[in-house]
């Protein structure tokens, strides 16, 4: 079992975190499935009656993103394990406590570069509630993601600039929180479209 986890996870995790994560899975009897990319989620924790607890993670995350999403889902497992006979909110205080413990353990083992350490600590200090802190964490994690040379993240494009998404041309109008309003060029109805700021876009056709 340990050999199987190590063989799979070594392809996706920072090498320094491998022993720690493999031990968590083996000691707790949790299953893992690395899945294709999903638009609606990066990972999930699934617990069905009479079944082995299961964590799924998208395959196309960079090592630091994969690690953070993985411990996010492990925190769901530990929260469930300690509160099986109680109704708890999925991202309530029990989950926050478990996620914070795991993140601090990884920071203590020097698993992350300095910019990520600072961002993760800010996220924890905001008690996982701040939309801004959550966005900043995902933004810094996404900076380690490999994207095509002709693409950038929408957050890095100035308001008022034009860009292409799925071969259609838009103008970035106004940024609000983690999303921005954009106008499709040559749209006679002047309709606004909402994009997440971490969307990959092209600056030229």
C-alpha positions, -999 to +999 in steps of 0.1 A: +000+000+000+027+025+010+046+017-022+015+024-043+008+057-027+045+067-030+046+057-067+015+078-075+021+108-053+058+112-063+045+124-097+025+153-082+039+164-048+070+184-038+095+157-030+100+170+006+063+164+014+061+129+002+069+110+034+045+131+055+016+127+030+021+090+023+021+083+061-012+102+065-029+081+039-015+048+050-021+054+087-057+065+082-068+041+055-079+068+031-081+060-007-068+084-034-079+089-070-061+114-092-086+126-118-088+145-150-093+182-148-127+193-135-141+228-140-162+229-108-137+215-083-100+209-077-105+181-052-131+163-031-136+142+000-162+114-003-174+093+026-202+068+020-216+044+046-196+011+046-170+025+021-134+035+025-130+073+027-119+086-007-101+118-017-099+129-054-075+155-068-072+170-103-041+158-120-031+191-136-022+211-105+014+222-099+031+205-069+024+232-044-012+236-055-016+198-054-003+197-019-025+224-005-056+210-022-047+175-008-044+187+028-076+207+023-093+174+016-075+155+043-088+182+067-123+172+056-114+136+065-101+144+099-131+166+107-154+138+096-135+112+116-137+132+149-173+142+144-190+112+127-221+113+149-225+151+147-237+174+120-209+198+112-206+225+084-183+213+056-160+244+060-169+251+096-147+256+126-138+218+129-126+218+093-107+250+098-089+236+128-078+205+110-067+225+079-048+249+100-029+221+118-019+205+086-008+237+069+013+247+100+029+213+101+040+217+064+052+252+070+073+239+100+088+213+077+098+241+052+077+227+024+069+260+008+088+289-008+087+322+012+060+339-008+036+310-002+045+308+035+035+344+039+003+340+020-007+308+038-001+324+072-023+354+061-050+330+050-049+311+084-048+344+103-080+355+086-095+322+099-101+310+063-130+335+060-116+364+040-125+364+003-094+385-004-071+361+016-086+331-002-081+347-036-045+357-028-037+322-018-051+308-051-033+335-070+001+328-055-004+290-060-014+296-096+019+315-102+037+281-100+013+267-126+029+262-160+008+280-187+014+285-224+038+313-234+010+331-252-013+332-222-015+351-190-039+352-161-067+378-164-058+393-130-024+404-146-042+423-173-049+460-167-085+472-166-095+486-200-073+462-219-085+438-246-080+401-246-091+368-263-109+339-247-119+309-267-112+329-299-136+357-289-125+392-281-133+410-248-124+442-229-117+440-192-139+467-177-140+466-139-125+443-113-146+432-083-132+409-056-121+376-074-140+383-106-142+411-132-168+423-156-159+422-193-176+434-225-175+413-257-161+434-285-186+441-313-215+430-292-243+454-302-262+448-269-231+457-249-236+428-225-213+422-196-197+389-190-183+378-156-148+361-156-128+347-127-096+367-124-075+335-125-089+326-160-061+320-185-065+344-215-047+354-247-035+389-253-034+384-290-054+363-315 
